[in-house]
Each structure stands twice: as structure tokens, then as C-alpha cells.
Amino acid sequence: MSLPLVLLPGMMCDHRMWGVIPLTDVIHMTPTGSSMSAMAAQVLAAAPPRFALAGLSMGGILAMEVLRLAPERVERLALFDTNPLAEAPEVQARRALQITRSVSDLGGLMTDTLIPNYFAKPQPKAEALCLQMALDLGPRVFAEQSLALRDRRDQQATLAAYPGPALVLMGEHDRLCPRDRHDLMARLLPRSKLVILPGAGHIPPLETPGLFTNALKDWLC
């Protein structure tokens, strides 16, 4: 790998979401802030002048904002189980109630509402890890990330303008970011490859780590 790889995790996740990435020069970031632009500014301030950029779910949405702000710094791009569109009104409408609940019952919110959508089949260890990551980040980060997702922009033009090599990857059984979003991203990106991982849901690094790592390595070659 000739360039550093910046990895951006999903909502209420940190570096542990990626499992073991058998690569050198990997930079894990979990920026904070209540807007995508604020978090992207943190990424760009901490990142090297040129880098490979990969993000999953909210991390993919953040990666697109980083790309919008500084496309000349992104050597190659990988988007995993994510969505290039602005948030749908029906999803926006749920955010306020979730933020309110998170203050007193973040664990319950994660356990009964969010984590059940993460995996294709029950994954007790991975589910416990997702809960622990969320509890470690806490309600303030949940509120900030919720607002950033609610108010995010449509990034279709950003992707269409990007000339670098790109990987679009999703778990076959992702219930949160469906196939049509990934087909759209693959069409928009001029030099993209679409990969569908069998047996995986929304977080392939924790559910099918071997397949995910192989796809990551192929993209970096």
C-alpha cells in the first residue's frame, strides 16, 4: 500500500468495528460534531496530504463529505454499506425521539432499535461489541451524529465528479442501506467496482471479516 488508509466507522462505532485489518499505515478516526462538514474538517486536519479513504454507513456518508471538500487529497475511495442521498423525511422525523431516549436509555435504544438491523443473522459477540462501543461514546455523541445524519446533503454530484478508483461494497443482506443505493453509487463513480458480500448484513467487517479483508486488499492493490 503506497498511501495511508483513513478508516471512518459507522454510527456509534469506533476503531473496534473494523476488527483486525492486516495492513500497515492504517489511520482510524472517530471525529465528533453535529454536522458532516464539521466532522469532515476534523478528518482533513488530521489526515496526511494524500490518502486512501474508506467509510462504512455513517462513515461512508462522512467520507463523501471529505471527498466533496478536498477531492484532490483522496487518492482512492471505498464506500461500504452506505447511502449517497440526503436523509428521507420519515427517517428525519424519528431522530428527535431517539435523541431524547438516548439520554436516559442509550443501551436500550441500541439493543432494541438499532443493533437488530446490523447483522444478517444473530452475532452475539459482535452485537455485544456494538453495544459497548455505543455506551463508550455516550449520548452526546449519539445526538451529534444523529443531527449530522439528519441534515446531510445529497452527494450524487460529488461522486460523479470523482475520477479516482473506487470500491462500492455492501453485505448481501443489508437492511439499512439497500442494494439500489449501491447500484446508484457504482453508476455515479466513473472508475468503480461493485462488490456484494454473501452472508453479510450491514457491518461486514464484523460478520464476514475474511471476505471483507480480501475485498479491501484488492481495492488497495
C-alpha positions, 0 to 999 in steps of 0.5 A, a space after each residue: 500500500 503506497 498511501 495511508 488508509 483513513 478508516 471512518 466507522 459507522 454510527 456509534 462505532 469506533 476503531 473496534 468495528 473494523 476488527 483486525 485489518 492486516 495492513 500497515 499505515 492504517 489511520 482510524 478516526 472517530 471525529 465528533 460534531 453535529 454536522 458532516 462538514 464539521 466532522 469532515 474538517 476534523 478528518 482533513 486536519 488530521 489526515 496526511 496530504 494524500 490518502 486512501 479513504 474508506 467509510 462504512 454507513 455513517 462513515 461512508 456518508 462522512 467520507 463523501 463529505 471529505 471527498 466533496 471538500 478536498 477531492 484532490 487529497 483522496 487518492 482512492 475511495 471505498 464506500 461500504 454499506 452506505 447511502 449517497 442521498 440526503 436523509 428521507 423525511 420519515 427517517 428525519 422525523 424519528 431522530 428527535 425521539 431517539 435523541 431524547 431516549 438516548 439520554 436516559 436509555 442509550 443501551 436500550 435504544 441500541 439493543 432494541 432499535 438499532 443493533 437488530 438491523 446490523 447483522 444478517 443473522 444473530 452475532 452475539 459477540 459482535 452485537 455485544 461489541 456494538 453495544 459497548 462501543 455505543 455506551 463508550 461514546 455516550 449520548 452526546 455523541 449519539 445526538 451529534 451524529 444523529 443531527 449530522 445524519 439528519 441534515 446531510 446533503 445529497 452527494 450524487 454530484 460529488 461522486 460523479 465528479 470523482 475520477 479516482 478508483 473506487 470500491 462500492 461494497 455492501 453485505 448481501 443482506 443489508 437492511 439499512 442501506 439497500 442494494 439500489 443505493 449501491 447500484 446508484 453509487 457504482 453508476 455515479 463513480 466513473 472508475 468503480 467496482 461493485 462488490 456484494 458480500 454473501 452472508 453479510 448484513 450491514 457491518 461486514 467487517 464484523 460478520 464476514 471479516 475474511 471476505 471483507 479483508 480480501 475485498 479491501 486488499 484488492 481495492 488497495 492493490 
